[in-house]
Amino acid sequence: MITIQKAIKEDIPFIINIENRAFFSPWTEVQITASIDNAYAAKEANVIKGFIIIETILDEVHVLHMAVDPKFQRKGIGKKLMEKAFEFSGKKFFLEVRESNFPAQKLYKGFGFKVISRRKNYYKDNNEDALVMGLEK
Ligand SMILES: CC(C)(COP(=O)(O)OP(=O)(O)OC[C@H]1O[C@@H](n2cnc3c(N)ncnc32)[C@H](O)[C@@H]1OP(=O)(O)O)[C@@H](O)C(=O)NCCC(=O)NCCS
């Protein structure tokens, strides 16, 4: 059974491993390490299958990053990780997603997120726009 647990320092290499396989332009080890206090890991039999990084600012909840191990995608783990964000007591939820990332957009839309703005040329690797998605409870 998958459980979502607060990530610990020892999880960092496993999270980096997923990060490097899930993204074309992965976050660096430094970025992941700096975010570990805000990270939650999806674990099954002590194996990390995905993670999410969530930051709260007053009543806002920001989903900063998430990924599921490509070997275990499309099994509901992303949905479980997103549910973690809704355990926070905030009223406004925000995230950014690449314009081309339809699987992630579909996941977020399933929770009721809507595109609220666009950041032009946000991703420096290919100058792709970011869609800012938001949801108010
Ligand atoms: C986006 C991501 C986290 C989804 O994780 P996942 O565990 O595969 O997602 P789930 O199995 O929980 O899927 C939930 C819903 O999201 C949508 N979805 C997920 N993957 C999809 C895909 N490849 N194509 C279309 N819809 C998809 C579907 O609506 C799905 O519901 P369904 O399976 O009942 O149709 C995963 O694809 C991933 O890690 N991608 C690479 C990293 C990334 O893009 N992170 C997000 C950055 S903003």
The ligand as a Tripos MOL2 file, in Angstrom:
@<TRIPOS>MOLECULE
LIG
   48    50     1     0     0
SMALL
NO_CHARGES

@<TRIPOS>ATOM
      1 C1          2.3730   14.1790  -13.8110 C.3       1 LIG1
      2 C2          2.6820   12.9390  -12.9530 C.3       1 LIG1
      3 C3          3.2060   13.3900  -11.5970 C.3       1 LIG1
      4 C4          1.3830   12.1420  -12.7790 C.3       1 LIG1
      5 O1          1.6380   11.0650  -11.8850 O.3       1 LIG1
      6 P1          0.8770    9.6600  -12.0210 P.3       1 LIG1
      7 O2          1.1270    8.8650  -10.7920 O.co2     1 LIG1
      8 O3          1.2330    9.0250  -13.3110 O.co2     1 LIG1
      9 O4         -0.6410   10.1630  -12.0780 O.3       1 LIG1
     10 P2         -1.9460    9.3220  -11.6640 P.3       1 LIG1
     11 O5         -1.7900    7.8930  -12.0220 O.co2     1 LIG1
     12 O6         -2.3000    9.6530  -10.2540 O.co2     1 LIG1
     13 O7         -3.0150    9.9730  -12.6550 O.3       1 LIG1
     14 C5         -4.0440   10.8240  -12.2120 C.3       1 LIG1
     15 C6         -4.7090   11.4640  -13.4100 C.3       1 LIG1
     16 O8         -3.8090   12.3610  -14.0680 O.3       1 LIG1
     17 C7         -4.0210   12.2900  -15.4950 C.3       1 LIG1
     18 N1         -2.8310   11.6980  -16.1320 N.ar      1 LIG1
     19 C8         -1.7180   11.2410  -15.5050 C.ar      1 LIG1
     20 N2         -0.8220   10.8030  -16.4260 N.ar      1 LIG1
     21 C9         -1.3780   10.9970  -17.6490 C.ar      1 LIG1
     22 C10        -0.9500   10.7540  -18.9800 C.ar      1 LIG1
     23 N3          0.2580   10.2260  -19.2510 N.pl3     1 LIG1
     24 N4         -1.7800   11.0960  -19.9860 N.ar      1 LIG1
     25 C11        -2.9890   11.6520  -19.7500 C.ar      1 LIG1
     26 N5         -3.4710   11.8920  -18.4810 N.ar      1 LIG1
     27 C12        -2.6740   11.5750  -17.4640 C.ar      1 LIG1
     28 C13        -5.2210   11.4040  -15.7010 C.3       1 LIG1
     29 O9         -6.3700   12.2300  -15.6250 O.3       1 LIG1
     30 C14        -5.1150   10.4820  -14.4890 C.3       1 LIG1
     31 O10        -6.3380    9.8980  -14.1420 O.3       1 LIG1
     32 P3         -6.7430    8.4840  -14.8290 P.3       1 LIG1
     33 O11        -5.5400    7.5780  -14.7260 O.co2     1 LIG1
     34 O12        -7.9040    8.0490  -13.9940 O.co2     1 LIG1
     35 O13        -7.0890    8.8140  -16.2460 O.co2     1 LIG1
     36 C15         3.7030   12.0050  -13.6730 C.3       1 LIG1
     37 O14         3.2680   11.7930  -14.9920 O.3       1 LIG1
     38 C16         5.1140   12.5470  -13.6990 C.2       1 LIG1
     39 O15         5.8700   12.3580  -12.7510 O.2       1 LIG1
     40 N6          5.4890   13.1920  -14.8210 N.am      1 LIG1
     41 C17         6.8500   13.7020  -14.9990 C.3       1 LIG1
     42 C18         7.1530   14.8240  -14.0470 C.3       1 LIG1
     43 C19         6.1320   15.9360  -14.1470 C.2       1 LIG1
     44 O16         5.6680   16.2990  -15.2090 O.2       1 LIG1
     45 N7          5.7840   16.5100  -12.9660 N.am      1 LIG1
     46 C20         4.8430   17.6060  -12.8790 C.3       1 LIG1
     47 C21         5.5770   18.8900  -13.0800 C.3       1 LIG1
     48 S1          4.4600   20.2870  -13.0350 S.3       1 LIG1
@<TRIPOS>BOND
     1     1     2 1
     2     2     3 1
     3     2     4 1
     4     2    36 1
     5     4     5 1
     6     5     6 1
     7     6     7 2
     8     6     8 1
     9     6     9 1
    10     9    10 1
    11    10    11 2
    12    10    12 1
    13    10    13 1
    14    13    14 1
    15    14    15 1
    16    15    16 1
    17    15    30 1
    18    16    17 1
    19    17    18 1
    20    17    28 1
    21    18    19 ar
    22    18    27 ar
    23    19    20 ar
    24    20    21 ar
    25    21    22 ar
    26    21    27 ar
    27    22    23 1
    28    22    24 ar
    29    24    25 ar
    30    25    26 ar
    31    26    27 ar
    32    28    29 1
    33    28    30 1
    34    30    31 1
    35    31    32 1
    36    32    33 2
    37    32    34 1
    38    32    35 1
    39    36    37 1
    40    36    38 1
    41    38    39 2
    42    38    40 1
    43    40    41 1
    44    41    42 1
    45    42    43 1
    46    43    44 2
    47    43    45 1
    48    45    46 1
    49    46    47 1
    50    47    48 1
@<TRIPOS>SUBSTRUCTURE
     1 LIG1         1 GROUP 0 **** ****
